[in-house]
């Protein structure tokens, strides 16, 4: 899943006074935003590693929504900071240019990621002897058998294999932002009307083959797995919250109870719940299993490709509980006291925040690393010890990527002695 820019906002030739004011009051990052994006990055790494038993404990196993929703929502909030100010300070045209530049960056990151992973899998298969066809593991047969059409589709985003569809989805959603900002200038209500209309148009259960979607490959009718016209709903919800178009919810015991009940009610219908029920642990009747039947009946509402409504509701409930627990501006996340546990948490928090701040670089590296981790475990086995060790190595690599990207972005070669 999905990634937002947190770059410095564009301005129109600011005066020296404006520069001084900007230097005196640097933009303050929201701890909650970087914290949950960082957590999502580690979850995404585990979720994309083949045969990783830790995926049994990620949020997706306990409810309808998962780390993809977390990351896309936080990306919408981060985009409100990075791009919303550009539209406000520099106007719609330069704001659109700012978004276009980010789309350009993500586009090349997408192409580079595909080529790197395709070369990696080709290398595994070329040297052989591993007892597995790695090109086939991501269904890249067509690309290697007859690359002309897939290559053209790759650069035009009409060939998007399932493993590589998060960044294209993000690009399309970003491209909608100028429309959102133009509508908001007329009336904020138009923004929400647009979001709802586009989301409804993307629902296969309502329109069948006529729903809004983008083709994933030239030789079949398959569409992008992450339909950007559906997923824009959660992205722009986070965007609207950060821009203040949606007021922040109050911390109230009644809302906490409702959110908790929604999360708990999802568990029997989650992957974990259905697996338990399928083993005849409970809820089995002479005519079948009503819980499994309910899960099947709810499929249009929990569909991941089109972003079903129940996924949205489940995520909002989780997000509210996390927002309450984190406290105002993330104060509850900060280490308290001077004990060893507080110091350990303080260092861990610093690392998580750094990973959340360097989202694009970390995401690209995580998708590549996940395939390497799967290959390593194919060779050394998937015992508890080896799996934990490989996951630890992958996590360390993500942290190193975050600090490395931050170092390069700071442009240390430009500092005066």
C-alpha positions as CSV (number, residue, x, y, z in Angstrom):
1,X,0.0,0.0,0.0
2,X,0.5,3.9,-1.0
3,X,2.8,7.7,0.1
4,X,2.8,11.5,0.8
5,X,5.3,14.3,0.3
6,X,6.4,16.3,3.3
7,X,8.7,18.6,1.3
8,X,9.0,22.3,1.9
9,X,6.1,24.3,0.4
10,X,6.5,26.4,-2.7
11,X,6.3,30.1,-2.4
12,X,6.4,33.0,-4.8
13,X,9.7,35.0,-4.4
14,X,9.1,35.7,-0.7
15,X,10.4,39.0,0.7
16,X,13.3,39.0,3.2
17,X,10.9,39.7,6.0
18,X,8.9,36.6,5.0
19,X,12.0,34.5,4.9
20,X,13.0,35.7,8.3
21,X,9.6,35.0,9.7
22,X,9.7,31.5,8.2
23,X,13.1,30.8,9.7
24,X,11.9,32.0,13.1
25,X,8.8,29.8,13.0
26,X,9.6,26.4,11.4
27,X,6.8,24.1,10.6
28,X,6.1,21.7,13.4
29,X,5.5,18.1,12.5
30,X,2.6,16.2,14.1
31,X,4.1,13.3,16.1
32,X,1.0,11.2,15.5
33,X,1.3,11.5,11.8
34,X,4.9,10.3,11.6
35,X,4.4,7.7,14.3
36,X,1.5,5.9,12.6
37,X,3.1,6.2,9.2
38,X,6.3,4.6,10.6
39,X,4.3,1.8,12.2
40,X,2.5,1.2,8.9
41,X,5.9,0.9,7.1
42,X,7.0,-1.9,9.3
43,X,3.7,-3.7,8.9
44,X,3.8,-3.3,5.1
45,X,7.3,-4.9,5.1
46,X,6.0,-7.9,7.0
47,X,2.8,-8.2,5.0
48,X,4.7,-8.3,1.6
49,X,7.3,-10.9,2.7
50,X,6.3,-14.4,1.4
51,X,5.7,-17.0,4.0
52,X,6.1,-14.7,7.0
53,X,4.2,-16.0,10.0
54,X,4.2,-12.5,11.5
55,X,1.5,-11.5,9.0
56,X,-0.9,-13.5,11.3
57,X,-0.7,-10.6,13.7
58,X,-1.0,-7.6,11.5
59,X,-4.3,-5.4,11.7
60,X,-5.7,-7.0,8.5
61,X,-6.2,-10.3,10.3
62,X,-8.4,-8.8,13.0
63,X,-10.7,-6.5,11.0
64,X,-11.7,-5.3,7.6
65,X,-9.1,-2.5,7.3
66,X,-5.3,-2.9,7.5
67,X,-2.0,-1.0,7.2
68,X,-2.9,0.2,3.7
69,X,-5.7,2.3,5.0
70,X,-3.5,3.6,7.8
71,X,-0.8,4.7,5.4
72,X,-3.1,6.2,2.7
73,X,-5.0,8.2,5.4
74,X,-1.8,9.5,6.9
75,X,-0.5,10.3,3.5
76,X,-3.6,12.4,2.9
77,X,-2.9,14.3,6.1
78,X,0.8,14.8,5.2
79,X,-0.3,16.0,1.7
80,X,-2.5,18.6,3.3
81,X,0.7,20.0,5.0
82,X,3.0,19.7,2.1
83,X,0.7,20.8,-0.8
84,X,-2.2,22.5,0.9
85,X,0.0,25.4,1.9
86,X,1.4,25.7,-1.6
87,X,-2.2,26.2,-3.0
88,X,-2.9,28.8,-0.3
89,X,0.3,30.8,-0.5
90,X,1.2,30.5,-4.2
91,X,-2.1,30.1,-5.9
92,X,-3.8,27.2,-7.7
93,X,-1.5,27.1,-10.7
94,X,1.7,26.8,-8.7
95,X,0.0,24.5,-6.3
96,X,-0.9,22.3,-9.2
97,X,2.7,22.4,-10.4
98,X,3.9,21.4,-7.0
99,X,1.6,18.4,-7.0
100,X,2.7,17.6,-10.6
101,X,6.3,17.6,-9.6
102,X,5.6,15.0,-6.8
103,X,3.6,12.8,-9.2
104,X,6.7,13.0,-11.5
105,X,8.9,11.8,-8.6
106,X,6.6,9.0,-7.7
107,X,6.3,7.9,-11.3
108,X,10.0,7.4,-11.6
109,X,10.1,5.7,-8.2
110,X,7.5,3.3,-9.5
111,X,9.4,2.4,-12.7
112,X,12.7,2.0,-10.8
113,X,11.0,-0.3,-8.2
114,X,9.5,-2.5,-11.0
115,X,12.8,-2.8,-12.8
116,X,14.8,-3.5,-9.6
117,X,12.4,-6.3,-8.5
118,X,12.1,-7.8,-11.9
119,X,15.9,-7.9,-12.2
120,X,16.1,-9.4,-8.7
121,X,13.6,-12.2,-9.5
122,X,15.3,-12.8,-12.9
123,X,18.6,-13.2,-11.1
124,X,17.2,-15.8,-8.7
125,X,15.8,-17.8,-11.6
126,X,18.8,-17.4,-13.9
127,X,21.3,-18.8,-11.4
128,X,18.7,-21.5,-10.6
129,X,19.0,-24.3,-8.1
130,X,16.5,-22.8,-5.7
131,X,13.5,-25.1,-6.4
132,X,11.1,-22.3,-7.2
133,X,10.2,-20.0,-10.1
134,X,10.5,-16.5,-8.7
135,X,9.4,-14.7,-11.9
136,X,6.1,-16.7,-11.7
137,X,5.7,-15.8,-8.0
138,X,4.7,-12.2,-9.1
139,X,3.0,-13.4,-12.3
140,X,5.6,-11.6,-14.5
141,X,5.5,-14.3,-17.2
142,X,4.3,-11.9,-19.9
143,X,6.9,-9.3,-19.3
144,X,9.8,-11.7,-19.7
145,X,8.2,-13.8,-22.5
146,X,7.4,-10.9,-24.8
147,X,8.5,-7.6,-23.2
148,X,7.4,-5.2,-26.0
149,X,3.7,-4.8,-25.0
150,X,4.3,-5.0,-21.2
151,X,7.1,-2.5,-21.4
152,X,4.9,0.0,-23.3
153,X,2.2,-0.7,-20.7
154,X,4.6,-0.2,-17.9
155,X,5.6,3.4,-18.9
156,X,1.9,4.3,-19.7
157,X,0.6,2.7,-16.4
158,X,-1.6,0.3,-18.4
159,X,0.5,-2.6,-17.2
160,X,0.3,-2.7,-13.4
161,X,1.0,-6.1,-11.8
162,X,-0.7,-6.5,-8.4
163,X,2.5,-6.2,-6.3
164,X,3.2,-2.8,-8.0
165,X,-0.1,-1.0,-7.8
166,X,0.2,1.1,-4.7
167,X,2.4,3.9,-6.2
168,X,0.2,4.2,-9.3
169,X,-2.9,4.5,-7.1
170,X,-1.2,7.2,-5.2
171,X,-0.3,9.1,-8.3
172,X,-3.9,9.2,-9.6
173,X,-5.2,10.3,-6.2
174,X,-2.6,13.1,-6.1
175,X,-3.7,14.2,-9.5
176,X,-7.2,14.7,-8.2
177,X,-5.9,17.2,-5.6
178,X,-6.1,20.3,-7.9
179,X,-9.8,19.4,-8.5
180,X,-10.4,19.2,-4.8
181,X,-8.7,22.5,-4.1
182,X,-10.7,24.2,-6.9
183,X,-14.0,22.9,-5.6
184,X,-13.1,24.0,-2.1
185,X,-12.7,27.6,-3.3
186,X,-16.3,27.5,-4.4
187,X,-17.7,25.6,-1.4
188,X,-16.3,23.0,0.9
189,X,-19.5,20.9,0.5
190,X,-18.6,20.4,-3.1
191,X,-15.4,18.6,-2.0
192,X,-17.4,16.0,-0.1
193,X,-19.9,15.7,-2.9
194,X,-17.1,15.0,-5.3
195,X,-15.5,12.5,-3.0
196,X,-18.8,10.6,-2.5
197,X,-19.7,10.7,-6.2
198,X,-16.3,9.3,-7.4
199,X,-16.3,6.6,-4.7
200,X,-19.8,5.5,-5.7
201,X,-18.8,5.4,-9.3
202,X,-15.9,3.1,-8.4
203,X,-18.1,0.4,-6.8
204,X,-18.3,-2.7,-8.9
205,X,-21.3,-4.0,-6.9
206,X,-23.3,-1.0,-8.1
207,X,-22.2,-0.6,-11.8
208,X,-20.6,-3.9,-12.7
209,X,-18.1,-3.6,-15.6
210,X,-19.2,0.1,-16.1
211,X,-17.7,1.2,-12.8
212,X,-14.8,3.7,-12.7
213,X,-11.5,1.8,-13.0
214,X,-8.2,1.7,-14.8
215,X,-6.9,-1.2,-16.9
216,X,-4.1,-3.2,-15.4
217,X,-2.9,-5.1,-18.5
218,X,-3.5,-4.8,-22.2
219,X,-4.3,-8.5,-22.8
220,X,-7.1,-9.0,-20.3
221,X,-10.0,-7.1,-18.6
222,X,-8.2,-7.0,-15.2
223,X,-8.2,-3.6,-13.5
224,X,-5.9,-2.1,-11.0
225,X,-6.1,-3.9,-7.7
226,X,-6.2,-0.7,-5.7
227,X,-8.8,1.3,-7.5
228,X,-7.8,5.0,-7.0
229,X,-11.4,6.2,-7.5
230,X,-12.4,4.2,-4.5
231,X,-9.3,4.8,-2.3
232,X,-9.4,8.6,-2.8
233,X,-12.2,8.6,-0.2
234,X,-9.8,7.8,2.7
235,X,-7.0,9.9,1.3
236,X,-9.0,13.0,1.1
237,X,-10.7,12.3,4.4
238,X,-7.3,12.6,6.0
239,X,-6.5,15.6,3.8
240,X,-9.8,17.4,4.9
241,X,-9.1,16.7,8.6
242,X,-5.7,18.2,8.4
243,X,-6.9,21.2,6.4
244,X,-9.7,21.8,9.0
245,X,-12.5,21.2,6.6
246,X,-13.7,18.4,9.0
247,X,-13.6,19.4,12.7
248,X,-11.6,17.1,14.9
249,X,-13.9,14.8,16.9
250,X,-14.2,15.4,20.7
251,X,-12.8,13.0,23.2
252,X,-16.0,11.6,24.7
253,X,-16.7,8.3,26.4
254,X,-19.8,7.7,24.2
255,X,-17.7,7.9,21.1
256,X,-15.0,5.7,22.6
257,X,-17.5,3.0,23.4
258,X,-19.1,3.2,19.9
259,X,-15.7,3.0,18.2
260,X,-14.6,0.1,20.5
261,X,-17.8,-1.8,19.8
262,X,-17.3,-1.4,16.0
263,X,-13.8,-2.8,16.3
264,X,-14.8,-5.7,18.5
265,X,-17.8,-6.5,16.3
266,X,-15.5,-6.9,13.3
267,X,-13.4,-9.6,14.9
268,X,-15.8,-12.6,14.2
269,X,-16.0,-11.5,10.6
270,X,-12.2,-11.0,10.3
271,X,-9.8,-13.4,8.8
272,X,-8.9,-14.7,12.2
273,X,-12.5,-15.1,13.2
274,X,-13.6,-16.8,10.1
275,X,-10.7,-19.2,10.3
276,X,-11.7,-20.2,13.8
277,X,-15.4,-20.5,12.8
278,X,-14.4,-22.6,9.7
279,X,-12.8,-25.1,12.0
280,X,-16.2,-25.6,13.6
281,X,-15.3,-24.1,16.8
282,X,-18.6,-22.3,17.1
283,X,-21.7,-20.9,15.3
284,X,-22.2,-24.0,13.2
285,X,-25.8,-25.1,12.5
286,X,-27.4,-27.8,10.5
287,X,-27.9,-25.5,7.5
288,X,-24.4,-24.1,7.5
289,X,-22.4,-21.4,9.2
290,X,-24.2,-18.0,9.5
291,X,-21.0,-16.1,10.2
292,X,-19.2,-17.3,7.1
293,X,-22.4,-16.7,5.1
294,X,-22.4,-13.2,6.5
295,X,-18.8,-12.6,5.5
296,X,-19.6,-13.7,1.9
297,X,-22.7,-11.5,1.8
298,X,-20.7,-8.5,3.0
299,X,-18.1,-8.9,0.3
300,X,-19.1,-5.7,-1.6
301,X,-18.9,-3.7,1.6
302,X,-15.5,-5.0,2.6
303,X,-13.9,-5.2,-0.9
304,X,-10.3,-4.0,-0.9
305,X,-10.0,-3.1,-4.5
306,X,-12.9,-0.7,-4.6
307,X,-12.5,0.3,-0.9
308,X,-15.8,-1.0,0.5
309,X,-17.7,1.1,3.0
310,X,-17.3,-1.2,6.0
311,X,-13.5,-1.0,5.5
312,X,-13.9,2.8,5.8
313,X,-16.1,2.6,9.0
314,X,-13.7,0.1,10.6
315,X,-10.7,2.2,9.9
316,X,-12.4,5.4,11.3
317,X,-13.2,3.6,14.5
318,X,-9.6,2.4,14.9
319,X,-8.2,5.8,14.0
320,X,-10.4,7.5,16.6
321,X,-9.3,5.1,19.3
322,X,-5.6,5.5,18.3
323,X,-6.1,9.3,18.2
324,X,-7.5,9.3,21.7
325,X,-4.8,7.1,23.1
326,X,-2.0,9.1,21.4
327,X,-3.3,12.3,23.1
328,X,-3.3,15.9,22.0
329,X,-0.5,16.4,19.4
330,X,0.8,12.9,20.4
331,X,1.7,13.9,23.9
332,X,1.0,10.4,25.2
333,X,3.6,9.0,22.9
334,X,6.4,10.8,24.5
335,X,8.6,9.0,27.0
336,X,7.9,9.9,30.6
337,X,10.5,9.7,33.4
338,X,14.1,8.8,33.4
339,X,14.0,5.1,33.9
340,X,15.5,2.5,31.5
341,X,12.1,1.7,30.0
342,X,11.5,5.4,29.3
343,X,14.9,5.8,27.7
344,X,14.3,2.7,25.5
345,X,10.9,3.9,24.4
346,X,12.4,7.4,23.7
347,X,14.9,5.9,21.4
348,X,12.4,3.6,19.7
349,X,10.0,6.5,19.2
350,X,12.7,8.5,17.6
351,X,13.4,5.7,15.1
352,X,9.7,5.2,14.3
353,X,9.2,8.9,13.6
354,X,12.3,9.0,11.3
355,X,10.9,6.0,9.3
356,X,7.5,7.8,9.1
357,X,9.1,11.0,7.8
358,X,10.9,9.4,4.9
359,X,7.9,7.5,3.5
360,X,8.7,7.3,-0.2
361,X,12.3,6.1,0.1
362,X,11.4,3.6,2.9
363,X,8.4,2.3,1.0
364,X,10.4,1.6,-2.2
365,X,13.2,-0.1,-0.2
366,X,10.6,-2.2,1.8
367,X,9.0,-3.6,-1.3
368,X,12.3,-4.7,-2.7
369,X,13.6,-6.0,0.7
370,X,10.4,-8.0,1.2
371,X,11.3,-10.2,-1.8
372,X,14.8,-10.6,-0.6
373,X,13.6,-11.6,2.8
374,X,11.3,-14.2,1.2
375,X,14.2,-15.6,-0.8
376,X,16.4,-15.8,2.3
377,X,13.8,-17.7,4.2
378,X,13.3,-20.1,1.3
379,X,17.0,-21.0,1.7
380,X,17.4,-21.1,5.5
381,X,13.9,-22.2,6.4
382,X,11.0,-20.6,8.3
383,X,11.5,-21.6,11.9
384,X,10.5,-19.2,14.5
385,X,14.1,-18.1,15.1
386,X,15.1,-17.6,11.5
387,X,11.8,-15.8,10.6
388,X,12.3,-13.4,13.5
389,X,16.0,-12.9,12.6
390,X,15.1,-12.1,8.9
391,X,12.4,-9.7,9.9
392,X,14.8,-7.9,12.3
393,X,17.3,-7.6,9.5
394,X,14.6,-6.1,7.2
395,X,13.5,-3.6,9.9
396,X,17.1,-2.5,10.5
397,X,17.4,-1.9,6.7
398,X,14.3,0.3,6.7
399,X,15.7,2.3,9.6
400,X,19.0,2.7,7.8
401,X,17.2,3.8,4.7
402,X,15.2,6.4,6.7
403,X,18.3,7.9,8.3
404,X,20.2,7.8,5.0
405,X,17.4,9.5,3.1
406,X,17.2,12.2,5.8
407,X,20.9,12.8,5.6
408,X,20.8,13.3,1.8
409,X,17.8,15.6,2.0
410,X,19.6,17.7,4.6
411,X,22.2,18.4,1.8
412,X,25.2,18.4,4.2
413,X,27.6,19.3,1.4
414,X,25.9,22.8,1.3
415,X,26.6,23.6,4.9
416,X,29.2,26.2,5.7
417,X,32.2,25.2,7.6
